[in-house]
Amino acid sequence: MKIITLKTGFSNSYLIKDKGIILVDAGSYNSFNVFLRETKKNGINPKEISAVVITHCHWDHIGCAKSVKEYTNAKIIVHAAELDILENGKHLIVSSLTARGKIIEKILNIYNKNKQIEPCEADIIVNGEEKSLSEFGINGKIVFTPGHSSGSVSVILDSGEAFVGDMAINVSPWFANRLCLFLRKTLQLSKKVGKN
């Protein structure tokens, strides 16, 4: 198995290559050319990507979803709680409780106001259940891990690697409103993964 980090802008995307190839997150606005360059630089034909797992629907993870889907013909996988955001090109609003977090929230929401997310149709919608990635040639699964957003998912490989989107960002006291949920769900996931 090969894992490749694609530096697609504000956040990273990840290619996971085994018997098949999947992409974890589609990258931010205007990063499609970077996506193409990075995949080719790493010896990957983008058209071989069979699925794109969206960890959550913030702009820096779905900004290029439509372009990636159209170019690769990959299946887009998203959690049902954020389907409307992806398919209607909406912004998932960042929220916080602390004074410092509220300042960052305002800045991000002003910044996002000028960014247009192209609506992208999802092909596979997951709920609370685990979704095997074996149909895409990857030994792993998608697991529902709400906390950073209500529809956050993580990719857990059988080899032990985990791709959690921005889940760890919630340990910042600036965005503490979901910290308890994040910790509770992470502990539940840790126990569950430990049993398998």
Biotite code that builds the C-alpha atoms (Angstrom):
import biotite.structure as struc

atoms = struc.array([
    struc.Atom([0.000, 0.000, 0.000], chain_id="A", res_id=1, res_name="MET", atom_name="CA", element="C"),
    struc.Atom([1.167, 3.508, -0.804], chain_id="A", res_id=2, res_name="LYS", atom_name="CA", element="C"),
    struc.Atom([-0.063, 6.730, 0.819], chain_id="A", res_id=3, res_name="ILE", atom_name="CA", element="C"),
    struc.Atom([0.695, 10.014, -0.921], chain_id="A", res_id=4, res_name="ILE", atom_name="CA", element="C"),
    struc.Atom([0.099, 13.454, 0.575], chain_id="A", res_id=5, res_name="THR", atom_name="CA", element="C"),
    struc.Atom([-1.098, 16.012, -1.969], chain_id="A", res_id=6, res_name="LEU", atom_name="CA", element="C"),
    struc.Atom([-0.521, 19.596, -0.890], chain_id="A", res_id=7, res_name="LYS", atom_name="CA", element="C"),
    struc.Atom([-3.542, 21.094, -2.621], chain_id="A", res_id=8, res_name="THR", atom_name="CA", element="C"),
    struc.Atom([-3.708, 24.444, -0.899], chain_id="A", res_id=9, res_name="GLY", atom_name="CA", element="C"),
    struc.Atom([-5.152, 25.321, 2.485], chain_id="A", res_id=10, res_name="PHE", atom_name="CA", element="C"),
    struc.Atom([-5.504, 21.645, 3.434], chain_id="A", res_id=11, res_name="SER", atom_name="CA", element="C"),
    struc.Atom([-3.988, 18.382, 2.246], chain_id="A", res_id=12, res_name="ASN", atom_name="CA", element="C"),
    struc.Atom([-5.596, 15.596, 0.274], chain_id="A", res_id=13, res_name="SER", atom_name="CA", element="C"),
    struc.Atom([-4.386, 12.011, 0.385], chain_id="A", res_id=14, res_name="TYR", atom_name="CA", element="C"),
    struc.Atom([-4.109, 9.343, -2.267], chain_id="A", res_id=15, res_name="LEU", atom_name="CA", element="C"),
    struc.Atom([-4.312, 5.792, -1.006], chain_id="A", res_id=16, res_name="ILE", atom_name="CA", element="C"),
    struc.Atom([-3.093, 3.242, -3.534], chain_id="A", res_id=17, res_name="LYS", atom_name="CA", element="C"),
    struc.Atom([-3.387, -0.497, -3.101], chain_id="A", res_id=18, res_name="ASP", atom_name="CA", element="C"),
    struc.Atom([-5.293, -2.713, -5.530], chain_id="A", res_id=19, res_name="LYS", atom_name="CA", element="C"),
    struc.Atom([-7.196, 0.466, -6.376], chain_id="A", res_id=20, res_name="GLY", atom_name="CA", element="C"),
    struc.Atom([-6.763, 4.185, -5.742], chain_id="A", res_id=21, res_name="ILE", atom_name="CA", element="C"),
    struc.Atom([-8.941, 6.496, -3.663], chain_id="A", res_id=22, res_name="ILE", atom_name="CA", element="C"),
    struc.Atom([-8.595, 10.160, -2.773], chain_id="A", res_id=23, res_name="LEU", atom_name="CA", element="C"),
    struc.Atom([-9.342, 11.463, 0.717], chain_id="A", res_id=24, res_name="VAL", atom_name="CA", element="C"),
    struc.Atom([-10.719, 15.012, 0.327], chain_id="A", res_id=25, res_name="ASP", atom_name="CA", element="C"),
    struc.Atom([-10.853, 16.963, -2.917], chain_id="A", res_id=26, res_name="ALA", atom_name="CA", element="C"),
    struc.Atom([-8.896, 20.068, -1.944], chain_id="A", res_id=27, res_name="GLY", atom_name="CA", element="C"),
    struc.Atom([-9.674, 23.751, -1.730], chain_id="A", res_id=28, res_name="SER", atom_name="CA", element="C"),
    struc.Atom([-10.823, 26.321, -4.268], chain_id="A", res_id=29, res_name="TYR", atom_name="CA", element="C"),
    struc.Atom([-8.844, 26.692, -7.432], chain_id="A", res_id=30, res_name="ASN", atom_name="CA", element="C"),
    struc.Atom([-6.525, 23.807, -6.532], chain_id="A", res_id=31, res_name="SER", atom_name="CA", element="C"),
    struc.Atom([-7.516, 21.503, -9.386], chain_id="A", res_id=32, res_name="PHE", atom_name="CA", element="C"),
    struc.Atom([-4.364, 22.222, -11.411], chain_id="A", res_id=33, res_name="ASN", atom_name="CA", element="C"),
    struc.Atom([-2.296, 21.573, -8.278], chain_id="A", res_id=34, res_name="VAL", atom_name="CA", element="C"),
    struc.Atom([-4.187, 18.273, -7.844], chain_id="A", res_id=35, res_name="PHE", atom_name="CA", element="C"),
    struc.Atom([-3.344, 17.251, -11.422], chain_id="A", res_id=36, res_name="LEU", atom_name="CA", element="C"),
    struc.Atom([0.303, 18.269, -11.090], chain_id="A", res_id=37, res_name="ARG", atom_name="CA", element="C"),
    struc.Atom([0.740, 16.514, -7.725], chain_id="A", res_id=38, res_name="GLU", atom_name="CA", element="C"),
    struc.Atom([-0.867, 13.258, -8.858], chain_id="A", res_id=39, res_name="THR", atom_name="CA", element="C"),
    struc.Atom([1.203, 13.101, -12.029], chain_id="A", res_id=40, res_name="LYS", atom_name="CA", element="C"),
    struc.Atom([4.379, 14.073, -10.133], chain_id="A", res_id=41, res_name="LYS", atom_name="CA", element="C"),
    struc.Atom([3.763, 11.039, -7.919], chain_id="A", res_id=42, res_name="ASN", atom_name="CA", element="C"),
    struc.Atom([3.245, 8.705, -10.879], chain_id="A", res_id=43, res_name="GLY", atom_name="CA", element="C"),
    struc.Atom([-0.522, 8.438, -10.459], chain_id="A", res_id=44, res_name="ILE", atom_name="CA", element="C"),
    struc.Atom([-2.912, 8.674, -13.377], chain_id="A", res_id=45, res_name="ASN", atom_name="CA", element="C"),
    struc.Atom([-5.798, 10.718, -11.896], chain_id="A", res_id=46, res_name="PRO", atom_name="CA", element="C"),
    struc.Atom([-8.269, 8.806, -14.063], chain_id="A", res_id=47, res_name="LYS", atom_name="CA", element="C"),
    struc.Atom([-7.451, 5.655, -12.039], chain_id="A", res_id=48, res_name="GLU", atom_name="CA", element="C"),
    struc.Atom([-8.947, 7.188, -8.883], chain_id="A", res_id=49, res_name="ILE", atom_name="CA", element="C"),
    struc.Atom([-12.194, 5.315, -8.259], chain_id="A", res_id=50, res_name="SER", atom_name="CA", element="C"),
    struc.Atom([-13.540, 7.152, -5.199], chain_id="A", res_id=51, res_name="ALA", atom_name="CA", element="C"),
    struc.Atom([-13.218, 10.441, -3.332], chain_id="A", res_id=52, res_name="VAL", atom_name="CA", element="C"),
    struc.Atom([-14.025, 10.270, 0.375], chain_id="A", res_id=53, res_name="VAL", atom_name="CA", element="C"),
    struc.Atom([-15.095, 13.663, 1.709], chain_id="A", res_id=54, res_name="ILE", atom_name="CA", element="C"),
    struc.Atom([-14.156, 13.781, 5.410], chain_id="A", res_id=55, res_name="THR", atom_name="CA", element="C"),
    struc.Atom([-16.364, 16.844, 5.945], chain_id="A", res_id=56, res_name="HIS", atom_name="CA", element="C"),
    struc.Atom([-17.854, 19.612, 3.844], chain_id="A", res_id=57, res_name="CYS", atom_name="CA", element="C"),
    struc.Atom([-15.716, 22.625, 4.666], chain_id="A", res_id=58, res_name="HIS", atom_name="CA", element="C"),
    struc.Atom([-14.618, 24.628, 1.609], chain_id="A", res_id=59, res_name="TRP", atom_name="CA", element="C"),
    struc.Atom([-10.989, 23.485, 1.829], chain_id="A", res_id=60, res_name="ASP", atom_name="CA", element="C"),
    struc.Atom([-12.041, 19.830, 1.533], chain_id="A", res_id=61, res_name="HIS", atom_name="CA", element="C"),
    struc.Atom([-14.770, 20.083, -1.143], chain_id="A", res_id=62, res_name="ILE", atom_name="CA", element="C"),
    struc.Atom([-13.714, 23.125, -3.177], chain_id="A", res_id=63, res_name="GLY", atom_name="CA", element="C"),
    struc.Atom([-12.560, 21.010, -6.128], chain_id="A", res_id=64, res_name="CYS", atom_name="CA", element="C"),
    struc.Atom([-14.909, 18.043, -5.676], chain_id="A", res_id=65, res_name="ALA", atom_name="CA", element="C"),
    struc.Atom([-16.874, 18.730, -8.862], chain_id="A", res_id=66, res_name="LYS", atom_name="CA", element="C"),
    struc.Atom([-13.738, 19.211, -11.000], chain_id="A", res_id=67, res_name="SER", atom_name="CA", element="C"),
    struc.Atom([-12.109, 16.077, -9.582], chain_id="A", res_id=68, res_name="VAL", atom_name="CA", element="C"),
    struc.Atom([-15.287, 14.058, -10.150], chain_id="A", res_id=69, res_name="LYS", atom_name="CA", element="C"),
    struc.Atom([-15.701, 15.261, -13.731], chain_id="A", res_id=70, res_name="GLU", atom_name="CA", element="C"),
    struc.Atom([-12.054, 14.588, -14.613], chain_id="A", res_id=71, res_name="TYR", atom_name="CA", element="C"),
    struc.Atom([-11.648, 11.222, -12.881], chain_id="A", res_id=72, res_name="THR", atom_name="CA", element="C"),
    struc.Atom([-15.222, 9.887, -12.973], chain_id="A", res_id=73, res_name="ASN", atom_name="CA", element="C"),
    struc.Atom([-14.630, 8.815, -9.357], chain_id="A", res_id=74, res_name="ALA", atom_name="CA", element="C"),
    struc.Atom([-17.524, 8.160, -6.992], chain_id="A", res_id=75, res_name="LYS", atom_name="CA", element="C"),
    struc.Atom([-17.991, 10.922, -4.411], chain_id="A", res_id=76, res_name="ILE", atom_name="CA", element="C"),
    struc.Atom([-18.667, 9.604, -0.893], chain_id="A", res_id=77, res_name="ILE", atom_name="CA", element="C"),
    struc.Atom([-20.129, 11.923, 1.757], chain_id="A", res_id=78, res_name="VAL", atom_name="CA", element="C"),
    struc.Atom([-22.067, 11.630, 5.005], chain_id="A", res_id=79, res_name="HIS", atom_name="CA", element="C"),
    struc.Atom([-25.822, 12.246, 4.815], chain_id="A", res_id=80, res_name="ALA", atom_name="CA", element="C"),
    struc.Atom([-25.627, 15.079, 7.376], chain_id="A", res_id=81, res_name="ALA", atom_name="CA", element="C"),
    struc.Atom([-23.623, 17.185, 4.904], chain_id="A", res_id=82, res_name="GLU", atom_name="CA", element="C"),
    struc.Atom([-25.130, 16.057, 1.605], chain_id="A", res_id=83, res_name="LEU", atom_name="CA", element="C"),
    struc.Atom([-27.064, 19.321, 1.169], chain_id="A", res_id=84, res_name="ASP", atom_name="CA", element="C"),
    struc.Atom([-23.876, 21.355, 1.600], chain_id="A", res_id=85, res_name="ILE", atom_name="CA", element="C"),
    struc.Atom([-22.017, 19.398, -1.097], chain_id="A", res_id=86, res_name="LEU", atom_name="CA", element="C"),
    struc.Atom([-24.858, 19.146, -3.595], chain_id="A", res_id=87, res_name="GLU", atom_name="CA", element="C"),
    struc.Atom([-25.974, 22.777, -3.275], chain_id="A", res_id=88, res_name="ASN", atom_name="CA", element="C"),
    struc.Atom([-22.579, 24.447, -3.012], chain_id="A", res_id=89, res_name="GLY", atom_name="CA", element="C"),
    struc.Atom([-23.252, 25.816, 0.456], chain_id="A", res_id=90, res_name="LYS", atom_name="CA", element="C"),
    struc.Atom([-20.708, 26.780, 3.081], chain_id="A", res_id=91, res_name="HIS", atom_name="CA", element="C"),
    struc.Atom([-20.570, 24.868, 6.327], chain_id="A", res_id=92, res_name="LEU", atom_name="CA", element="C"),
    struc.Atom([-20.352, 27.701, 8.834], chain_id="A", res_id=93, res_name="ILE", atom_name="CA", element="C"),
    struc.Atom([-17.566, 27.525, 11.384], chain_id="A", res_id=94, res_name="VAL", atom_name="CA", element="C"),
    struc.Atom([-18.830, 28.100, 14.924], chain_id="A", res_id=95, res_name="SER", atom_name="CA", element="C"),
    struc.Atom([-17.150, 28.612, 18.277], chain_id="A", res_id=96, res_name="SER", atom_name="CA", element="C"),
    struc.Atom([-17.827, 29.610, 21.870], chain_id="A", res_id=97, res_name="LEU", atom_name="CA", element="C"),
    struc.Atom([-14.779, 31.554, 23.028], chain_id="A", res_id=98, res_name="THR", atom_name="CA", element="C"),
    struc.Atom([-14.047, 35.228, 22.284], chain_id="A", res_id=99, res_name="ALA", atom_name="CA", element="C"),
    struc.Atom([-10.881, 34.317, 20.378], chain_id="A", res_id=100, res_name="ARG", atom_name="CA", element="C"),
    struc.Atom([-12.732, 31.657, 18.415], chain_id="A", res_id=101, res_name="GLY", atom_name="CA", element="C"),
    struc.Atom([-15.513, 34.107, 17.536], chain_id="A", res_id=102, res_name="LYS", atom_name="CA", element="C"),
    struc.Atom([-12.932, 36.444, 15.945], chain_id="A", res_id=103, res_name="ILE", atom_name="CA", element="C"),
    struc.Atom([-11.536, 33.600, 13.837], chain_id="A", res_id=104, res_name="ILE", atom_name="CA", element="C"),
    struc.Atom([-15.093, 32.505, 13.023], chain_id="A", res_id=105, res_name="GLU", atom_name="CA", element="C"),
    struc.Atom([-15.951, 35.981, 11.673], chain_id="A", res_id=106, res_name="LYS", atom_name="CA", element="C"),
    struc.Atom([-12.773, 36.143, 9.592], chain_id="A", res_id=107, res_name="ILE", atom_name="CA", element="C"),
    struc.Atom([-13.349, 32.686, 8.092], chain_id="A", res_id=108, res_name="LEU", atom_name="CA", element="C"),
    struc.Atom([-16.996, 33.354, 7.357], chain_id="A", res_id=109, res_name="ASN", atom_name="CA", element="C"),
    struc.Atom([-16.160, 36.685, 5.632], chain_id="A", res_id=110, res_name="ILE", atom_name="CA", element="C"),
    struc.Atom([-13.418, 34.934, 3.637], chain_id="A", res_id=111, res_name="TYR", atom_name="CA", element="C"),
    struc.Atom([-15.770, 32.114, 2.654], chain_id="A", res_id=112, res_name="ASN", atom_name="CA", element="C"),
    struc.Atom([-18.514, 34.526, 1.549], chain_id="A", res_id=113, res_name="LYS", atom_name="CA", element="C"),
    struc.Atom([-16.468, 35.367, -1.552], chain_id="A", res_id=114, res_name="ASN", atom_name="CA", element="C"),
    struc.Atom([-15.691, 31.745, -2.365], chain_id="A", res_id=115, res_name="LYS", atom_name="CA", element="C"),
    struc.Atom([-18.015, 29.861, -4.638], chain_id="A", res_id=116, res_name="GLN", atom_name="CA", element="C"),
    struc.Atom([-18.300, 26.127, -4.108], chain_id="A", res_id=117, res_name="ILE", atom_name="CA", element="C"),
    struc.Atom([-19.478, 24.374, -7.236], chain_id="A", res_id=118, res_name="GLU", atom_name="CA", element="C"),
    struc.Atom([-22.332, 22.016, -6.370], chain_id="A", res_id=119, res_name="PRO", atom_name="CA", element="C"),
    struc.Atom([-21.265, 18.389, -6.706], chain_id="A", res_id=120, res_name="CYS", atom_name="CA", element="C"),
    struc.Atom([-23.541, 15.374, -6.790], chain_id="A", res_id=121, res_name="GLU", atom_name="CA", element="C"),
    struc.Atom([-22.688, 12.609, -4.333], chain_id="A", res_id=122, res_name="ALA", atom_name="CA", element="C"),
    struc.Atom([-22.685, 9.014, -5.529], chain_id="A", res_id=123, res_name="ASP", atom_name="CA", element="C"),
    struc.Atom([-22.503, 7.199, -2.206], chain_id="A", res_id=124, res_name="ILE", atom_name="CA", element="C"),
    struc.Atom([-24.094, 8.539, 0.967], chain_id="A", res_id=125, res_name="ILE", atom_name="CA", element="C"),
    struc.Atom([-23.059, 7.092, 4.306], chain_id="A", res_id=126, res_name="VAL", atom_name="CA", element="C"),
    struc.Atom([-24.903, 7.417, 7.596], chain_id="A", res_id=127, res_name="ASN", atom_name="CA", element="C"),
    struc.Atom([-23.780, 6.082, 10.957], chain_id="A", res_id=128, res_name="GLY", atom_name="CA", element="C"),
    struc.Atom([-22.763, 2.692, 9.598], chain_id="A", res_id=129, res_name="GLU", atom_name="CA", element="C"),
    struc.Atom([-19.243, 1.700, 8.593], chain_id="A", res_id=130, res_name="GLU", atom_name="CA", element="C"),
    struc.Atom([-18.598, 1.534, 4.856], chain_id="A", res_id=131, res_name="LYS", atom_name="CA", element="C"),
    struc.Atom([-16.023, -0.902, 3.523], chain_id="A", res_id=132, res_name="SER", atom_name="CA", element="C"),
    struc.Atom([-13.638, 0.403, 0.872], chain_id="A", res_id=133, res_name="LEU", atom_name="CA", element="C"),
    struc.Atom([-12.959, -3.072, -0.542], chain_id="A", res_id=134, res_name="SER", atom_name="CA", element="C"),
    struc.Atom([-15.062, -2.380, -3.660], chain_id="A", res_id=135, res_name="GLU", atom_name="CA", element="C"),
    struc.Atom([-12.462, 0.294, -4.497], chain_id="A", res_id=136, res_name="PHE", atom_name="CA", element="C"),
    struc.Atom([-9.490, -2.025, -3.911], chain_id="A", res_id=137, res_name="GLY", atom_name="CA", element="C"),
    struc.Atom([-8.594, -0.566, -0.504], chain_id="A", res_id=138, res_name="ILE", atom_name="CA", element="C"),
    struc.Atom([-8.392, -2.595, 2.710], chain_id="A", res_id=139, res_name="ASN", atom_name="CA", element="C"),
    struc.Atom([-10.116, -0.201, 5.048], chain_id="A", res_id=140, res_name="GLY", atom_name="CA", element="C"),
    struc.Atom([-13.379, 1.456, 5.951], chain_id="A", res_id=141, res_name="LYS", atom_name="CA", element="C"),
    struc.Atom([-15.151, 4.753, 6.408], chain_id="A", res_id=142, res_name="ILE", atom_name="CA", element="C"),
    struc.Atom([-16.247, 5.433, 9.981], chain_id="A", res_id=143, res_name="VAL", atom_name="CA", element="C"),
    struc.Atom([-18.635, 8.155, 11.183], chain_id="A", res_id=144, res_name="PHE", atom_name="CA", element="C"),
    struc.Atom([-16.669, 10.493, 13.500], chain_id="A", res_id=145, res_name="THR", atom_name="CA", element="C"),
    struc.Atom([-18.785, 13.595, 14.211], chain_id="A", res_id=146, res_name="PRO", atom_name="CA", element="C"),
    struc.Atom([-17.186, 16.393, 16.161], chain_id="A", res_id=147, res_name="GLY", atom_name="CA", element="C"),
    struc.Atom([-15.418, 18.772, 13.804], chain_id="A", res_id=148, res_name="HIS", atom_name="CA", element="C"),
    struc.Atom([-18.687, 18.871, 11.899], chain_id="A", res_id=149, res_name="SER", atom_name="CA", element="C"),
    struc.Atom([-21.924, 16.937, 12.215], chain_id="A", res_id=150, res_name="SER", atom_name="CA", element="C"),
    struc.Atom([-21.094, 14.773, 9.201], chain_id="A", res_id=151, res_name="GLY", atom_name="CA", element="C"),
    struc.Atom([-17.378, 14.170, 9.712], chain_id="A", res_id=152, res_name="SER", atom_name="CA", element="C"),
    struc.Atom([-16.068, 10.772, 8.666], chain_id="A", res_id=153, res_name="VAL", atom_name="CA", element="C"),
    struc.Atom([-12.650, 9.168, 8.905], chain_id="A", res_id=154, res_name="SER", atom_name="CA", element="C"),
    struc.Atom([-10.918, 6.589, 6.747], chain_id="A", res_id=155, res_name="VAL", atom_name="CA", element="C"),
    struc.Atom([-9.401, 3.792, 8.819], chain_id="A", res_id=156, res_name="ILE", atom_name="CA", element="C"),
    struc.Atom([-7.103, 1.394, 6.977], chain_id="A", res_id=157, res_name="LEU", atom_name="CA", element="C"),
    struc.Atom([-6.740, -2.224, 8.071], chain_id="A", res_id=158, res_name="ASP", atom_name="CA", element="C"),
    struc.Atom([-3.008, -1.513, 8.450], chain_id="A", res_id=159, res_name="SER", atom_name="CA", element="C"),
    struc.Atom([-3.818, 1.035, 11.186], chain_id="A", res_id=160, res_name="GLY", atom_name="CA", element="C"),
    struc.Atom([-3.469, 4.409, 9.439], chain_id="A", res_id=161, res_name="GLU", atom_name="CA", element="C"),
    struc.Atom([-6.316, 6.867, 9.940], chain_id="A", res_id=162, res_name="ALA", atom_name="CA", element="C"),
    struc.Atom([-7.322, 9.926, 7.918], chain_id="A", res_id=163, res_name="PHE", atom_name="CA", element="C"),
    struc.Atom([-9.458, 12.137, 10.130], chain_id="A", res_id=164, res_name="VAL", atom_name="CA", element="C"),
    struc.Atom([-9.958, 15.354, 8.167], chain_id="A", res_id=165, res_name="GLY", atom_name="CA", element="C"),
    struc.Atom([-9.713, 18.269, 10.588], chain_id="A", res_id=166, res_name="ASP", atom_name="CA", element="C"),
    struc.Atom([-11.021, 16.365, 13.592], chain_id="A", res_id=167, res_name="MET", atom_name="CA", element="C"),
    struc.Atom([-7.964, 17.175, 15.705], chain_id="A", res_id=168, res_name="ALA", atom_name="CA", element="C"),
    struc.Atom([-8.420, 20.922, 15.162], chain_id="A", res_id=169, res_name="ILE", atom_name="CA", element="C"),
    struc.Atom([-11.170, 20.869, 17.780], chain_id="A", res_id=170, res_name="ASN", atom_name="CA", element="C"),
    struc.Atom([-8.626, 20.399, 20.549], chain_id="A", res_id=171, res_name="VAL", atom_name="CA", element="C"),
    struc.Atom([-8.074, 24.150, 20.161], chain_id="A", res_id=172, res_name="SER", atom_name="CA", element="C"),
    struc.Atom([-9.905, 26.033, 22.907], chain_id="A", res_id=173, res_name="PRO", atom_name="CA", element="C"),
    struc.Atom([-11.044, 28.495, 20.208], chain_id="A", res_id=174, res_name="TRP", atom_name="CA", element="C"),
    struc.Atom([-13.554, 25.986, 18.910], chain_id="A", res_id=175, res_name="PHE", atom_name="CA", element="C"),
    struc.Atom([-14.423, 24.229, 22.155], chain_id="A", res_id=176, res_name="ALA", atom_name="CA", element="C"),
    struc.Atom([-18.153, 23.880, 21.524], chain_id="A", res_id=177, res_name="ASN", atom_name="CA", element="C"),
    struc.Atom([-17.735, 20.430, 20.017], chain_id="A", res_id=178, res_name="ARG", atom_name="CA", element="C"),
    struc.Atom([-14.761, 19.293, 22.092], chain_id="A", res_id=179, res_name="LEU", atom_name="CA", element="C"),
    struc.Atom([-16.776, 17.049, 24.401], chain_id="A", res_id=180, res_name="CYS", atom_name="CA", element="C"),
    struc.Atom([-18.537, 15.371, 21.474], chain_id="A", res_id=181, res_name="LEU", atom_name="CA", element="C"),
    struc.Atom([-15.188, 15.000, 19.700], chain_id="A", res_id=182, res_name="PHE", atom_name="CA", element="C"),
    struc.Atom([-13.575, 13.341, 22.732], chain_id="A", res_id=183, res_name="LEU", atom_name="CA", element="C"),
    struc.Atom([-16.549, 11.061, 23.365], chain_id="A", res_id=184, res_name="ARG", atom_name="CA", element="C"),
    struc.Atom([-16.721, 9.896, 19.731], chain_id="A", res_id=185, res_name="LYS", atom_name="CA", element="C"),
    struc.Atom([-12.935, 9.486, 19.523], chain_id="A", res_id=186, res_name="THR", atom_name="CA", element="C"),
    struc.Atom([-12.939, 7.280, 22.617], chain_id="A", res_id=187, res_name="LEU", atom_name="CA", element="C"),
    struc.Atom([-15.794, 5.201, 21.197], chain_id="A", res_id=188, res_name="GLN", atom_name="CA", element="C"),
    struc.Atom([-13.933, 4.830, 17.896], chain_id="A", res_id=189, res_name="LEU", atom_name="CA", element="C"),
    struc.Atom([-10.690, 3.902, 19.679], chain_id="A", res_id=190, res_name="SER", atom_name="CA", element="C"),
    struc.Atom([-12.469, 1.151, 21.602], chain_id="A", res_id=191, res_name="LYS", atom_name="CA", element="C"),
    struc.Atom([-14.180, -0.083, 18.443], chain_id="A", res_id=192, res_name="LYS", atom_name="CA", element="C"),
    struc.Atom([-10.989, -0.105, 16.332], chain_id="A", res_id=193, res_name="VAL", atom_name="CA", element="C"),
    struc.Atom([-9.102, -1.783, 19.190], chain_id="A", res_id=194, res_name="GLY", atom_name="CA", element="C"),
    struc.Atom([-11.592, -4.690, 19.178], chain_id="A", res_id=195, res_name="LYS", atom_name="CA", element="C"),
    struc.Atom([-11.162, -5.377, 15.437], chain_id="A", res_id=196, res_name="ASN", atom_name="CA", element="C"),
])
